[in-house]
Amino acid sequence: FAFVTYLHYHGDGEERLPRYREKEWNYLQGALSILDQDYGVFNNMHHDIGTHVLHHLFPQIPHYHLIEATKAAKPILGKYYKEPKKSTGPFPFHVIGIFLEGLRINHFVSDSGGIVYYETDPYLAIDGASKYSSM
């Protein structure tokens, strides 16, 4: 469960997700600052948990309608919907890379600011990850 939650809230290395504090936060921005994920064969077994954006926007939609609802909402959400990376086979090995990339670059958020992003601690950075520091 923690693994799946991490993937939805920490981005994929290419997509940096904002975190909103107090006055900057509203329901819509909060719901749109997460990512859907594709879990391959596990999508159905876990009630389509990868369709997380629509789950946050409309929690009353039953899980068995989230895929259909996501397809319908994409044109309306436009640039605010970030398409998940797709599994190239039945097993979602790609999410392991997304998870490891997140661990590599997402170390902390600033103590100040209304809209913050995960930053990289230069002492923990590997392979130039510090390019994400103080952006």
N, C-alpha and C positions, 0 to 999 in steps of 0.2 A: 504494500500500500504506500509506504513512504517513497519507494522508487518511482511509482506512477505519479504521485503528487509532485515530486521534485521535477520530473520532466515537464509537467504542465506549467509550472510557475517559474522556471529558471531559463527558459529559452533554449535555443539549440546551438549556441555558439555564433551563429550568423545573425540571429534575431535577438536584439537586446530588449527585454521587457521592462517597462517602467514600474516603479512601486510608488504609490501615491500616499502621502501622509495627510492626516486631518483635513485641513481646509481644501486641499487639492483633490481629495478623493470624492468620487461619486459612484453610484451603483454601476452605471454604464461603463465608465472608464475602468473600474475594478474588474468587471466581467470581461472586458476586451483585453486586459493585460495578462492573458494566459494563452497557451497554445494547445490546439488539438494535437493528438499523437495517433499514429497508426500502429496497432499492436498485432497485426497479422492475424493468425489463427486464434489469438486470445481475445480479439474484439468481441466476438459473440459470447465467449465463456464468461467474460467480465462485463456483460450488459452494455457494451459499446462505451466504456469509460473514456475512450479516446475522443469522443465528441463532447469535450469539456466546455467549450465556449458557449454552445447553445444551452447546456445544462446550467451554466451560471446566469445566462440571460433570461432563461425561462425554466426555472426549476420544476414547474408543474408539468412539463412535457414528460411523459413516461419514457424510460430508457429505450423501449422498443420502437419509438418514433424519432429518436434523436438523429439518426443518419438521414432520414427523409427531411426532417426539419432543418438540418445543417445545409443540405443541398438547396433547399428553398431560400434560406437566409443569406447564402454567400453573395448573390448579386446585390442584395440590399446592403450588406455590410461592406462590400467593396474592399478598399484598401485596409479596412479595420479587421478583416479576417485574414489570418496568416495560414496558408495551406500547409498541412503537415507533410513532412517527408514520408514517403510511402515505403512500405516493406517491399523488398524485391522478391520475396518468396513467402512461404507460409510462416516462417519464424522471423520475428522482428529484431534481427541482430543489429539493425541500424540504431535502435534506441540505446544500445550499450555505448556506442560511439558518442551519441548525443549526451548521455549521462556523464561519461568520462570527460568530454569537452567542457561541460558545465562545471564539474569539479575542478578542472584545470584553471578556469578563468573567473568563476563566480565566487569570490571569497568574502566580500562584505559590501554593505551599503554605507554611504556617508552618514554621519550623525546630523548633518544639516541639509536643509533643502526640502521643499515640498514635493518635488518629483525627483526620485532618485533611481539609480540603476546599480546593478551589481558591478563591482569593480574588482580588479585583480591586485592582489598584494604582490608587489615586485619581488619580495623575498620568497614567495611561493611559486612565482611564475616559471613556466617551462616553455621553451621554444617561442619566445617573443610574445607571450600572452600579455605582457605588461602594456601592449598597445591598447588594451581596454581600460587601463587605469586612468582615472580622472577625466573621463570623456564627458 
